[in-house]
């Protein structure tokens, strides 16, 4: 039971093993502890904590830099506590300069995550598939990556360096930044929002020998929706699906509420929902009951 296990190095070592064994590794996005449990129960080996989904679920607002680092870390801690598989967490810009990145890495590591993602946008940042993004200087981001690598206590903590330069300064600048980030010690490189299969292929061709690569299969975003087989063929090591669970939950909730509004009760759609017993089972009631029996006084 994840919530009774101490956070430690084992999930981090497992993540590195998964990344090096059979790419591409698939990481669906979780926006809270429940969605993370569902991802694990569906048989996936890793969970990706989405900043877009975290913002939407916590405050019902778009991903435009409204959440603080503390709010993001708190969500990461809850997600880690809910599952046994490794969790990769969005850490946005690191919430400041290189000194802030040091503290951000420390807090995420204490929360038990196995990997974090840092990006080169100006604060407040925006979702990588929105317009109007601004970048910090490449040298400043190199310093932030170096700070992150130095700050981690567990060498197995994976540092993912993301650049949003494609939309701002073009693909050539994004590739140059990615190479610099790898030289600074980033474990994986994440070139955000290429807009054609040709650009996706070029990223892989020019960077796959530099460091393992992340592909963001952003549902409805600017990047073409390639098949998983094609992504693997190109050489990407990690594929994230950040908001599919959030969009699916939104569809399901809307449907239920439409029925409730029209009919006054949800009776006509109950057969489409998990039963009360099924739901309490999937969130761990049998485990809790076993603990009650184990620790009950004689």
LUMZAGU-495048 format. One record per residue (C-alpha): x, y, z. Coordinates in nm, 3 decimals, m for minus. Layout:
# residues N
ATOM      xx      yy      zz
ATOM       X       Y       Z
...
# end
This chain:
# residues 298
ATOM      xx      yy      zz
ATOM   0.000   0.000   0.000
ATOM   0.167   0.314  m0.126
ATOM   0.052   0.539   0.154
ATOM   0.223   0.319   0.414
ATOM   0.554   0.292   0.230
ATOM   0.836   0.533   0.301
ATOM   0.945   0.734   0.000
ATOM   1.292   0.631  m0.107
ATOM   1.520   0.551  m0.392
ATOM   1.358   0.232  m0.521
ATOM   1.101   0.396  m0.754
ATOM   1.373   0.625  m0.890
ATOM   1.600   0.335  m0.974
ATOM   1.301   0.163  m1.132
ATOM   1.234   0.468  m1.350
ATOM   1.590   0.470  m1.479
ATOM   1.565   0.099  m1.548
ATOM   1.242   0.148  m1.743
ATOM   1.386   0.435  m1.945
ATOM   1.686   0.229  m2.048
ATOM   1.511  m0.101  m2.118
ATOM   1.227  m0.089  m2.368
ATOM   1.150   0.254  m2.510
ATOM   0.927   0.427  m2.550
ATOM   0.804   0.434  m2.192
ATOM   0.442   0.554  m2.172
ATOM   0.343   0.791  m1.890
ATOM  m0.024   0.897  m1.873
ATOM  m0.095   1.224  m1.697
ATOM  m0.241   1.236  m1.348
ATOM  m0.389   1.551  m1.201
ATOM  m0.464   1.410  m0.854
ATOM  m0.419   1.101  m0.640
ATOM  m0.730   0.927  m0.775
ATOM  m0.629   0.962  m1.139
ATOM  m0.281   0.839  m1.044
ATOM  m0.428   0.527  m0.882
ATOM  m0.636   0.459  m1.192
ATOM  m0.325   0.487  m1.411
ATOM  m0.140   0.240  m1.193
ATOM  m0.437   0.001  m1.183
ATOM  m0.458   0.014  m1.563
ATOM  m0.111  m0.140  m1.572
ATOM   0.111   0.156  m1.657
ATOM   0.462   0.160  m1.512
ATOM   0.494   0.532  m1.449
ATOM   0.272   0.833  m1.372
ATOM   0.326   1.184  m1.505
ATOM   0.195   1.466  m1.283
ATOM   0.065   1.727  m1.524
ATOM   0.094   2.094  m1.437
ATOM  m0.193   2.176  m1.673
ATOM  m0.416   1.921  m1.499
ATOM  m0.298   2.017  m1.152
ATOM  m0.391   2.379  m1.216
ATOM  m0.728   2.286  m1.364
ATOM  m0.818   2.048  m1.084
ATOM  m0.696   2.259  m0.791
ATOM  m0.822   2.603  m0.891
ATOM  m1.025   2.546  m1.208
ATOM  m0.805   2.778  m1.411
ATOM  m0.575   2.752  m1.716
ATOM  m0.207   2.666  m1.698
ATOM  m0.064   3.018  m1.706
ATOM   0.163   3.012  m1.401
ATOM  m0.100   3.068  m1.134
ATOM   0.007   2.791  m0.895
ATOM   0.296   2.828  m0.654
ATOM   0.574   2.576  m0.618
ATOM   0.436   2.474  m0.278
ATOM   0.096   2.390  m0.430
ATOM   0.260   2.182  m0.701
ATOM   0.480   1.997  m0.453
ATOM   0.180   1.924  m0.230
ATOM  m0.001   1.765  m0.523
ATOM   0.308   1.564  m0.613
ATOM   0.334   1.437  m0.256
ATOM  m0.027   1.322  m0.257
ATOM   0.016   1.146  m0.591
ATOM   0.336   0.972  m0.481
ATOM   0.163   0.855  m0.164
ATOM  m0.122   0.702  m0.365
ATOM   0.083   0.476  m0.594
ATOM   0.382   0.244  m0.591
ATOM   0.503   0.322  m0.945
ATOM   0.750   0.605  m1.018
ATOM   0.606   0.954  m1.053
ATOM   0.750   1.219  m1.285
ATOM   0.635   1.566  m1.183
ATOM   0.609   1.893  m1.372
ATOM   0.817   2.153  m1.186
ATOM   0.747   2.435  m1.435
ATOM   1.030   2.692  m1.432
ATOM   1.159   2.589  m1.091
ATOM   0.966   2.889  m0.953
ATOM   1.245   3.143  m0.979
ATOM   1.616   3.161  m1.044
ATOM   1.884   2.895  m0.988
ATOM   1.863   2.935  m0.611
ATOM   1.488   2.874  m0.623
ATOM   1.554   2.567  m0.838
ATOM   1.777   2.425  m0.564
ATOM   1.493   2.446  m0.315
ATOM   1.239   2.321  m0.570
ATOM   1.447   2.009  m0.634
ATOM   1.487   1.950  m0.262
ATOM   1.113   1.979  m0.199
ATOM   1.016   1.754  m0.489
ATOM   1.274   1.500  m0.382
ATOM   1.137   1.505  m0.027
ATOM   0.791   1.451  m0.176
ATOM   0.917   1.124  m0.323
ATOM   0.900   1.192  m0.697
ATOM   1.128   0.998  m0.928
ATOM   1.177   1.270  m1.188
ATOM   1.109   1.639  m1.241
ATOM   1.066   1.854  m1.552
ATOM   1.210   2.205  m1.571
ATOM   1.146   2.449  m1.857
ATOM   1.306   2.764  m1.993
ATOM   1.009   3.000  m1.991
ATOM   0.989   3.336  m1.818
ATOM   0.772   3.337  m1.507
ATOM   0.475   3.333  m1.508
ATOM   0.491   3.048  m1.760
ATOM   0.223   2.918  m1.993
ATOM   0.118   2.578  m2.116
ATOM   0.361   2.471  m2.386
ATOM   0.085   2.456  m2.648
ATOM  m0.043   2.810  m2.584
ATOM   0.070   3.122  m2.767
ATOM   0.252   3.416  m2.615
ATOM   0.536   3.232  m2.440
ATOM   0.858   3.411  m2.343
ATOM   1.198   3.252  m2.277
ATOM   1.476   3.320  m2.032
ATOM   1.828   3.330  m2.173
ATOM   1.989   3.000  m2.261
ATOM   2.279   3.068  m2.022
ATOM   2.039   3.130  m1.735
ATOM   1.860   2.803  m1.804
ATOM   2.192   2.618  m1.819
ATOM   2.264   2.752  m1.472
ATOM   1.925   2.633  m1.350
ATOM   1.987   2.284  m1.487
ATOM   2.330   2.274  m1.322
ATOM   2.169   2.385  m0.996
ATOM   1.907   2.109  m1.022
ATOM   2.167   1.841  m1.087
ATOM   2.379   1.962  m0.794
ATOM   2.082   1.993  m0.557
ATOM   1.951   1.638  m0.586
ATOM   2.049   1.410  m0.299
ATOM   1.958   1.089  m0.481
ATOM   2.157   1.055  m0.805
ATOM   1.873   0.844  m0.946
ATOM   1.637   1.143  m0.946
ATOM   1.576   1.212  m1.316
ATOM   1.615   1.573  m1.434
ATOM   1.421   1.651  m1.753
ATOM   1.513   1.975  m1.931
ATOM   1.242   2.123  m2.149
ATOM   1.279   2.403  m2.400
ATOM   0.986   2.599  m2.541
ATOM   1.205   2.769  m2.799
ATOM   1.035   2.615  m3.104
ATOM   0.736   2.851  m3.075
ATOM   0.947   3.154  m2.985
ATOM   1.275   3.137  m3.176
ATOM   1.242   2.835  m3.401
ATOM   1.364   2.477  m3.411
ATOM   1.734   2.557  m3.458
ATOM   1.740   2.754  m3.132
ATOM   1.549   2.476  m2.955
ATOM   1.805   2.220  m3.068
ATOM   2.094   2.440  m2.959
ATOM   1.938   2.492  m2.618
ATOM   1.869   2.121  m2.576
ATOM   2.233   2.038  m2.645
ATOM   2.345   2.295  m2.389
ATOM   2.103   2.153  m2.132
ATOM   2.245   1.805  m2.186
ATOM   2.597   1.938  m2.135
ATOM   2.476   2.094  m1.809
ATOM   2.374   1.748  m1.685
ATOM   2.009   1.700  m1.782
ATOM   1.914   1.332  m1.797
ATOM   1.640   1.370  m2.061
ATOM   1.569   1.638  m2.319
ATOM   1.220   1.767  m2.398
ATOM   1.175   1.987  m2.706
ATOM   0.821   2.116  m2.663
ATOM   0.559   2.160  m2.936
ATOM   0.721   2.080  m3.272
ATOM   0.447   2.133  m3.529
ATOM   0.529   1.879  m3.802
ATOM   0.642   1.521  m3.831
ATOM   0.950   1.647  m4.012
ATOM   1.046   1.861  m3.713
ATOM   0.976   1.573  m3.474
ATOM   1.204   1.352  m3.680
ATOM   1.474   1.620  m3.691
ATOM   1.470   1.653  m3.312
ATOM   1.524   1.280  m3.282
ATOM   1.792   1.272  m3.552
ATOM   1.997   1.552  m3.399
ATOM   1.948   1.483  m3.028
ATOM   1.894   1.110  m2.975
ATOM   2.270   1.057  m2.948
ATOM   2.298   1.346  m2.703
ATOM   2.047   1.229  m2.440
ATOM   1.720   1.031  m2.416
ATOM   1.423   1.225  m2.550
ATOM   1.071   1.306  m2.429
ATOM   0.776   1.324  m2.668
ATOM   0.473   1.519  m2.549
ATOM   0.162   1.362  m2.703
ATOM  m0.041   1.664  m2.596
ATOM  m0.404   1.576  m2.657
ATOM  m0.536   1.840  m2.898
ATOM  m0.211   2.036  m2.893
ATOM   0.013   2.168  m3.169
ATOM   0.222   1.854  m3.217
ATOM   0.096   1.598  m3.471
ATOM  m0.049   1.284  m3.305
ATOM   0.198   1.018  m3.420
ATOM   0.147   0.651  m3.345
ATOM   0.341   0.505  m3.055
ATOM   0.519   0.274  m3.298
ATOM   0.637   0.571  m3.504
ATOM   0.751   0.759  m3.193
ATOM   0.953   0.457  m3.087
ATOM   1.093   0.415  m3.437
ATOM   1.221   0.772  m3.425
ATOM   1.400   0.697  m3.099
ATOM   1.207   0.878  m2.826
ATOM   1.247   0.723  m2.482
ATOM   0.951   0.867  m2.291
ATOM   0.603   0.957  m2.416
ATOM   0.374   1.160  m2.192
ATOM  m0.002   1.189  m2.242
ATOM  m0.061   1.484  m2.009
ATOM  m0.431   1.569  m2.016
ATOM  m0.627   1.273  m2.156
ATOM  m0.742   1.165  m1.811
ATOM  m0.850   1.520  m1.728
ATOM  m1.047   1.555  m2.052
ATOM  m1.210   1.214  m2.002
ATOM  m1.310   1.304  m1.647
ATOM  m1.458   1.632  m1.771
ATOM  m1.664   1.448  m2.032
ATOM  m1.791   1.197  m1.778
ATOM  m1.885   1.459  m1.520
ATOM  m2.062   1.673  m1.780
ATOM  m2.262   1.374  m1.899
ATOM  m2.373   1.284  m1.549
ATOM  m2.467   1.642  m1.465
ATOM  m2.665   1.679  m1.790
ATOM  m2.866   1.371  m1.693
ATOM  m2.917   1.494  m1.337
ATOM  m3.030   1.835  m1.460
ATOM  m3.272   1.689  m1.715
ATOM  m3.414   1.400  m1.512
ATOM  m3.374   1.505  m1.151
ATOM  m3.181   1.190  m1.053
ATOM  m2.884   0.995  m1.199
ATOM  m3.080   0.669  m1.196
ATOM  m3.080   0.619  m1.574
ATOM  m2.699   0.624  m1.599
ATOM  m2.601   0.439  m1.283
ATOM  m2.534   0.124  m1.485
ATOM  m2.261   0.317  m1.669
ATOM  m2.082   0.406  m1.345
ATOM  m1.877   0.198  m1.101
ATOM  m2.090   0.069  m0.818
ATOM  m2.029   0.205  m0.470
ATOM  m1.854  m0.118  m0.376
ATOM  m1.639  m0.122  m0.689
ATOM  m1.527   0.233  m0.626
ATOM  m1.440   0.180  m0.262
ATOM  m1.240  m0.126  m0.364
ATOM  m1.038   0.065  m0.622
ATOM  m0.948   0.339  m0.371
ATOM  m0.824   0.081  m0.122
ATOM  m1.099   0.009   0.129
ATOM  m1.007  m0.364   0.155
ATOM  m0.649  m0.263   0.244
ATOM  m0.774  m0.026   0.513
ATOM  m1.000  m0.296   0.655
ATOM  m0.707  m0.538   0.670
ATOM  m0.507  m0.280   0.862
ATOM  m0.795  m0.224   1.102
ATOM  m0.804  m0.597   1.176
ATOM  m0.427  m0.620   1.203
ATOM  m0.389  m0.337   1.451
ATOM  m0.717  m0.371   1.643
ATOM  m0.682  m0.427   2.014
ATOM  m0.746  m0.780   2.140
# end
